[in-house]
Amino acid sequence: MTRKTQFVLIAICMLLVPSVLSACPVCYGAPNSPMTKSSNNAIMFLLGVVGFVQVGFIALFWSFWRRAKESRRLRESFHVVDGGAAQ
């Protein structure tokens, strides 16, 4: 059997056995249980960490853009003087 055939066979078996596809006891449990509340808090904390990192990347690239703009403005303010050492 090829890999593709094996994958299709495993997918069909998983679809035929619904207990494999059910949610975990924490997700499926009572909404007011301490374990569910702590899982929700953990998810919110991790989403906050991801958001903080993304805001950091935005700030980093924004500072790169500002520095490049300032560098371009400074470079364009210089003028090349014609002439130089006489030969």
N, CA, C and O atoms as a GROMACS GRO file, in nm:
protein
  348
    1MET      N    1   0.084  -0.118   0.000
    1MET     CA    2   0.000   0.000   0.000
    1MET      C    3   0.089   0.125   0.000
    1MET      O    4   0.194   0.130   0.064
    2THR      N    5   0.043   0.222  -0.073
    2THR     CA    6   0.118   0.347  -0.077
    2THR      C    7   0.083   0.433   0.045
    2THR      O    8  -0.012   0.404   0.118
    3ARG      N    9   0.160   0.536   0.064
    3ARG     CA   10   0.136   0.627   0.177
    3ARG      C   11   0.000   0.695   0.165
    3ARG      O   12  -0.071   0.711   0.265
    4LYS      N   13  -0.036   0.733   0.044
    4LYS     CA   14  -0.164   0.801   0.023
    4LYS      C   15  -0.280   0.709   0.058
    4LYS      O   16  -0.378   0.752   0.120
    5THR      N   17  -0.271   0.584   0.019
    5THR     CA   18  -0.376   0.487   0.050
    5THR      C   19  -0.386   0.466   0.201
    5THR      O   20  -0.496   0.458   0.255
    6GLN      N   21  -0.272   0.456   0.268
    6GLN     CA   22  -0.273   0.440   0.412
    6GLN      C   23  -0.336   0.559   0.481
    6GLN      O   24  -0.415   0.543   0.574
    7PHE      N   25  -0.303   0.679   0.435
    7PHE     CA   26  -0.360   0.800   0.493
    7PHE      C   27  -0.512   0.803   0.476
    7PHE      O   28  -0.584   0.836   0.571
    8VAL      N   29  -0.561   0.770   0.358
    8VAL     CA   30  -0.705   0.770   0.333
    8VAL      C   31  -0.773   0.665   0.420
    8VAL      O   32  -0.881   0.690   0.473
    9LEU      N   33  -0.713   0.548   0.435
    9LEU     CA   34  -0.770   0.441   0.517
    9LEU      C   35  -0.777   0.483   0.664
    9LEU      O   36  -0.877   0.457   0.731
   10ILE      N   37  -0.672   0.546   0.714
   10ILE     CA   38  -0.672   0.593   0.853
   10ILE      C   39  -0.777   0.702   0.873
   10ILE      O   40  -0.844   0.705   0.976
   11ALA      N   41  -0.790   0.792   0.777
   11ALA     CA   42  -0.889   0.899   0.788
   11ALA      C   43  -1.030   0.843   0.791
   11ALA      O   44  -1.114   0.889   0.868
   12ILE      N   45  -1.058   0.745   0.707
   12ILE     CA   46  -1.191   0.683   0.705
   12ILE      C   47  -1.218   0.612   0.838
   12ILE      O   48  -1.329   0.622   0.891
   13CYS      N   49  -1.119   0.541   0.892
   13CYS     CA   50  -1.138   0.473   1.021
   13CYS      C   51  -1.165   0.573   1.133
   13CYS      O   52  -1.248   0.547   1.220
   14MET      N   53  -1.097   0.686   1.131
   14MET     CA   54  -1.119   0.787   1.235
   14MET      C   55  -1.258   0.849   1.223
   14MET      O   56  -1.319   0.883   1.324
   15LEU      N   57  -1.307   0.864   1.103
   15LEU     CA   58  -1.441   0.918   1.084
   15LEU      C   59  -1.549   0.820   1.128
   15LEU      O   60  -1.658   0.861   1.167
   16LEU      N   61  -1.519   0.692   1.120
   16LEU     CA   62  -1.618   0.592   1.159
   16LEU      C   63  -1.622   0.568   1.310
   16LEU      O   64  -1.718   0.510   1.360
   17VAL      N   65  -1.520   0.613   1.382
   17VAL     CA   66  -1.515   0.595   1.526
   17VAL      C   67  -1.528   0.733   1.590
   17VAL      O   68  -1.428   0.802   1.608
   18PRO      N   69  -1.651   0.776   1.624
   18PRO     CA   70  -1.670   0.912   1.674
   18PRO      C   71  -1.610   0.938   1.812
   18PRO      O   72  -1.586   1.053   1.847
   19SER      N   73  -1.586   0.835   1.890
   19SER     CA   74  -1.529   0.858   2.023
   19SER      C   75  -1.386   0.913   2.012
   19SER      O   76  -1.341   0.983   2.103
   20VAL      N   77  -1.317   0.882   1.906
   20VAL     CA   78  -1.182   0.935   1.886
   20VAL      C   79  -1.188   1.085   1.859
   20VAL      O   80  -1.096   1.158   1.897
   21LEU      N   81  -1.293   1.130   1.796
   21LEU     CA   82  -1.305   1.269   1.755
   21LEU      C   83  -1.371   1.358   1.860
   21LEU      O   84  -1.383   1.478   1.838
   22SER      N   85  -1.414   1.304   1.971
   22SER     CA   86  -1.481   1.386   2.071
   22SER      C   87  -1.380   1.472   2.146
   22SER      O   88  -1.260   1.445   2.146
   23ALA      N   89  -1.430   1.577   2.210
   23ALA     CA   90  -1.344   1.670   2.281
   23ALA      C   91  -1.288   1.607   2.408
   23ALA      O   92  -1.339   1.507   2.458
   24CYS      N   93  -1.181   1.668   2.457
   24CYS     CA   94  -1.122   1.618   2.581
   24CYS      C   95  -1.213   1.650   2.699
   24CYS      O   96  -1.300   1.737   2.685
   25PRO      N   97  -1.197   1.584   2.813
   25PRO     CA   98  -1.285   1.609   2.927
   25PRO      C   99  -1.282   1.754   2.976
   25PRO      O  100  -1.383   1.804   3.027
   26VAL      N  101  -1.169   1.823   2.963
   26VAL     CA  102  -1.161   1.961   3.008
   26VAL      C  103  -1.249   2.049   2.919
   26VAL      O  104  -1.326   2.131   2.969
   27CYS      N  105  -1.238   2.032   2.788
   27CYS     CA  106  -1.316   2.115   2.696
   27CYS      C  107  -1.464   2.077   2.699
   27CYS      O  108  -1.551   2.162   2.681
   28TYR      N  109  -1.490   1.952   2.721
   28TYR     CA  110  -1.627   1.903   2.715
   28TYR      C  111  -1.696   1.912   2.852
   28TYR      O  112  -1.818   1.898   2.861
   29GLY      N  113  -1.619   1.937   2.956
   29GLY     CA  114  -1.671   1.933   3.093
   29GLY      C  115  -1.759   2.051   3.128
   29GLY      O  116  -1.799   2.129   3.042
   30ALA      N  117  -1.788   2.062   3.256
   30ALA     CA  118  -1.875   2.167   3.307
   30ALA      C  119  -1.808   2.304   3.290
   30ALA      O  120  -1.689   2.318   3.316
   31PRO      N  121  -1.884   2.403   3.245
   31PRO     CA  122  -1.824   2.534   3.220
   31PRO      C  123  -1.779   2.607   3.346
   31PRO      O  124  -1.698   2.700   3.337
   32ASN      N  125  -1.829   2.570   3.462
   32ASN     CA  126  -1.791   2.638   3.586
   32ASN      C  127  -1.690   2.561   3.670
   32ASN      O  128  -1.662   2.600   3.783
   33SER      N  129  -1.635   2.453   3.616
   33SER     CA  130  -1.537   2.378   3.694
   33SER      C  131  -1.405   2.453   3.699
   33SER      O  132  -1.373   2.528   3.606
   34PRO      N  133  -1.328   2.436   3.805
   34PRO     CA  134  -1.200   2.506   3.818
   34PRO      C  135  -1.101   2.473   3.706
   34PRO      O  136  -1.024   2.558   3.662
   35MET      N  137  -1.106   2.348   3.660
   35MET     CA  138  -1.013   2.308   3.553
   35MET      C  139  -1.046   2.381   3.423
   35MET      O  140  -0.955   2.423   3.351
   36THR      N  141  -1.174   2.397   3.392
   36THR     CA  142  -1.213   2.469   3.271
   36THR      C  143  -1.178   2.616   3.282
   36THR      O  144  -1.131   2.676   3.185
   37LYS      N  145  -1.199   2.675   3.398
   37LYS     CA  146  -1.165   2.817   3.418
   37LYS      C  147  -1.014   2.839   3.404
   37LYS      O  148  -0.970   2.936   3.343
   38SER      N  149  -0.936   2.748   3.462
   38SER     CA  150  -0.791   2.764   3.453
   38SER      C  151  -0.741   2.743   3.310
   38SER      O  152  -0.646   2.809   3.266
   39SER      N  153  -0.805   2.653   3.238
   39SER     CA  154  -0.768   2.634   3.096
   39SER      C  155  -0.799   2.760   3.016
   39SER      O  156  -0.721   2.800   2.931
   40ASN      N  157  -0.913   2.821   3.043
   40ASN     CA  158  -0.948   2.945   2.974
   40ASN      C  159  -0.849   3.056   3.008
   40ASN      O  160  -0.809   3.133   2.920
   41ASN      N  161  -0.809   3.065   3.135
   41ASN     CA  162  -0.710   3.165   3.173
   41ASN      C  163  -0.576   3.140   3.105
   41ASN      O  164  -0.509   3.234   3.063
   42ALA      N  165  -0.537   3.014   3.094
   42ALA     CA  166  -0.411   2.981   3.027
   42ALA      C  167  -0.416   3.018   2.879
   42ALA      O  168  -0.319   3.070   2.824
   43ILE      N  169  -0.529   2.993   2.816
   43ILE     CA  170  -0.544   3.027   2.675
   43ILE      C  171  -0.536   3.178   2.656
   43ILE      O  172  -0.471   3.226   2.564
   44MET      N  173  -0.602   3.254   2.743
   44MET     CA  174  -0.597   3.400   2.733
   44MET      C  175  -0.455   3.452   2.757
   44MET      O  176  -0.412   3.546   2.690
   45PHE      N  177  -0.384   3.393   2.852
   45PHE     CA  178  -0.246   3.434   2.877
   45PHE      C  179  -0.159   3.410   2.754
   45PHE      O  180  -0.081   3.497   2.715
   46LEU      N  181  -0.171   3.293   2.694
   46LEU     CA  182  -0.091   3.262   2.576
   46LEU      C  183  -0.127   3.352   2.458
   46LEU      O  184  -0.040   3.392   2.381
   47LEU      N  185  -0.256   3.383   2.442
   47LEU     CA  186  -0.295   3.476   2.337
   47LEU      C  187  -0.236   3.615   2.363
   47LEU      O  188  -0.197   3.685   2.270
   48GLY      N  189  -0.230   3.654   2.490
   48GLY     CA  190  -0.169   3.782   2.526
   48GLY      C  191  -0.020   3.784   2.493
   48GLY      O  192   0.032   3.884   2.444
   49VAL      N  193   0.049   3.673   2.520
   49VAL     CA  194   0.192   3.665   2.489
   49VAL      C  195   0.214   3.676   2.338
   49VAL      O  196   0.302   3.749   2.293
   50VAL      N  197   0.134   3.605   2.261
   50VAL     CA  198   0.146   3.611   2.115
   50VAL      C  199   0.118   3.753   2.065
   50VAL      O  200   0.189   3.804   1.979
   51GLY      N  201   0.014   3.816   2.118
   51GLY     CA  202  -0.018   3.953   2.079
   51GLY      C  203   0.094   4.049   2.115
   51GLY      O  204   0.126   4.139   2.037
   52PHE      N  205   0.154   4.033   2.233
   52PHE     CA  206   0.265   4.118   2.276
   52PHE      C  207   0.384   4.104   2.182
   52PHE      O  208   0.447   4.204   2.146
   53VAL      N  209   0.416   3.983   2.141
   53VAL     CA  210   0.527   3.959   2.049
   53VAL      C  211   0.497   4.022   1.913
   53VAL      O  212   0.586   4.081   1.852
   54GLN      N  213   0.374   4.009   1.865
   54GLN     CA  214   0.339   4.069   1.736
   54GLN      C  215   0.346   4.221   1.742
   54GLN      O  216   0.392   4.284   1.646
   55VAL      N  217   0.302   4.281   1.852
   55VAL     CA  218   0.313   4.426   1.866
   55VAL      C  219   0.461   4.465   1.870
   55VAL      O  220   0.498   4.570   1.817
   56GLY      N  221   0.544   4.385   1.932
   56GLY     CA  222   0.689   4.411   1.933
   56GLY      C  223   0.749   4.409   1.794
   56GLY      O  224   0.832   4.494   1.761
   57PHE      N  225   0.707   4.313   1.711
   57PHE     CA  226   0.756   4.308   1.573
   57PHE      C  227   0.709   4.431   1.494
   57PHE      O  228   0.785   4.487   1.415
   58ILE      N  229   0.586   4.472   1.515
   58ILE     CA  230   0.535   4.591   1.446
   58ILE      C  231   0.617   4.713   1.488
   58ILE      O  232   0.653   4.794   1.403
   59ALA      N  233   0.645   4.727   1.616
   59ALA     CA  234   0.724   4.840   1.664
   59ALA      C  235   0.866   4.836   1.607
   59ALA      O  236   0.922   4.940   1.572
   60LEU      N  237   0.924   4.717   1.598
   60LEU     CA  238   1.058   4.702   1.543
   60LEU      C  239   1.063   4.748   1.398
   60LEU      O  240   1.150   4.826   1.360
   61PHE      N  241   0.969   4.699   1.316
   61PHE     CA  242   0.971   4.735   1.175
   61PHE      C  243   0.933   4.881   1.154
   61PHE      O  244   0.980   4.943   1.059
   62TRP      N  245   0.850   4.935   1.241
   62TRP     CA  246   0.817   5.077   1.232
   62TRP      C  247   0.940   5.162   1.262
   62TRP      O  248   0.963   5.264   1.196
   63SER      N  249   1.018   5.121   1.362
   63SER     CA  250   1.141   5.197   1.391
   63SER      C  251   1.240   5.183   1.276
   63SER      O  252   1.310   5.280   1.244
   64PHE      N  253   1.250   5.066   1.214
   64PHE     CA  254   1.336   5.051   1.096
   64PHE      C  255   1.292   5.147   0.985
   64PHE      O  256   1.376   5.210   0.921
   65TRP      N  257   1.162   5.158   0.962
   65TRP     CA  258   1.109   5.245   0.858
   65TRP      C  259   1.142   5.391   0.888
   65TRP      O  260   1.184   5.465   0.799
   66ARG      N  261   1.124   5.433   1.015
   66ARG     CA  262   1.156   5.571   1.053
   66ARG      C  263   1.304   5.601   1.036
   66ARG      O  264   1.341   5.707   0.987
   67ARG      N  265   1.390   5.507   1.078
   67ARG     CA  266   1.533   5.528   1.063
   67ARG      C  267   1.575   5.535   0.917
   67ARG      O  268   1.659   5.617   0.880
   68ALA      N  269   1.517   5.450   0.834
   68ALA     CA  270   1.549   5.453   0.691
   68ALA      C  271   1.505   5.584   0.628
   68ALA      O  272   1.575   5.640   0.544
   69LYS      N  273   1.387   5.632   0.668
   69LYS     CA  274   1.338   5.760   0.615
   69LYS      C  275   1.430   5.874   0.657
   69LYS      O  276   1.461   5.960   0.575
   70GLU      N  277   1.474   5.875   0.781
   70GLU     CA  278   1.565   5.978   0.829
   70GLU      C  279   1.700   5.968   0.758
   70GLU      O  280   1.759   6.070   0.723
   71SER      N  281   1.748   5.848   0.737
   71SER     CA  282   1.875   5.828   0.667
   71SER      C  283   1.865   5.877   0.523
   71SER      O  284   1.958   5.940   0.473
   72ARG      N  285   1.754   5.848   0.455
   72ARG     CA  286   1.733   5.897   0.318
   72ARG      C  287   1.730   6.049   0.314
   72ARG      O  288   1.790   6.110   0.225
   73ARG      N  289   1.662   6.111   0.409
   73ARG     CA  290   1.654   6.256   0.413
   73ARG      C  291   1.792   6.317   0.436
   73ARG      O  292   1.827   6.417   0.374
   74LEU      N  293   1.870   6.257   0.525
   74LEU     CA  294   2.005   6.306   0.552
   74LEU      C  295   2.095   6.287   0.430
   74LEU      O  296   2.172   6.377   0.397
   75ARG      N  297   2.086   6.175   0.363
   75ARG     CA  298   2.168   6.147   0.246
   75ARG      C  299   2.135   6.244   0.132
   75ARG      O  300   2.225   6.287   0.061
   76GLU      N  301   2.006   6.278   0.115
   76GLU     CA  302   1.966   6.369   0.009
   76GLU      C  303   2.005   6.513   0.038
   76GLU      O  304   2.005   6.597  -0.052
   77SER      N  305   2.038   6.545   0.165
   77SER     CA  306   2.076   6.681   0.198
   77SER      C  307   2.222   6.711   0.160
   77SER      O  308   2.260   6.828   0.153
   78PHE      N  309   2.303   6.608   0.137
   78PHE     CA  310   2.441   6.629   0.095
   78PHE      C  311   2.445   6.662  -0.054
   78PHE      O  312   2.366   6.609  -0.132
   79HIS      N  313   2.539   6.751  -0.092
   79HIS     CA  314   2.555   6.788  -0.233
   79HIS      C  315   2.697   6.755  -0.275
   79HIS      O  316   2.792   6.780  -0.201
   80VAL      N  317   2.710   6.700  -0.394
   80VAL     CA  318   2.841   6.669  -0.448
   80VAL      C  319   2.898   6.796  -0.509
   80VAL      O  320   2.830   6.863  -0.587
   81VAL      N  321   3.020   6.828  -0.475
   81VAL     CA  322   3.088   6.948  -0.527
   81VAL      C  323   3.170   6.908  -0.648
   81VAL      O  324   3.251   6.816  -0.642
   82ASP      N  325   3.147   6.976  -0.760
   82ASP     CA  326   3.224   6.949  -0.881
   82ASP      C  327   3.364   7.008  -0.866
   82ASP      O  328   3.382   7.109  -0.798
   83GLY      N  329   3.458   6.947  -0.927
   83GLY     CA  330   3.594   6.996  -0.922
   83GLY      C  331   3.680   6.899  -0.846
   83GLY      O  332   3.661   6.777  -0.856
   84GLY      N  333   3.770   6.948  -0.773
   84GLY     CA  334   3.856   6.863  -0.695
   84GLY      C  335   4.000   6.900  -0.719
   84GLY      O  336   4.031   7.015  -0.748
   85ALA      N  337   4.088   6.804  -0.706
   85ALA     CA  338   4.231   6.830  -0.724
   85ALA      C  339   4.259   6.856  -0.871
   85ALA      O  340   4.211   6.783  -0.958
   86ALA      N  341   4.334   6.960  -0.900
   86ALA     CA  342   4.370   6.993  -1.039
   86ALA      C  343   4.484   6.903  -1.084
   86ALA      O  344   4.574   6.869  -1.007
   87GLN      N  345   4.478   6.866  -1.209
   87GLN     CA  346   4.583   6.778  -1.260
   87GLN      C  347   4.672   6.850  -1.352
   87GLN      O  348   4.767   6.792  -1.405
   0.00000   0.00000   0.00000
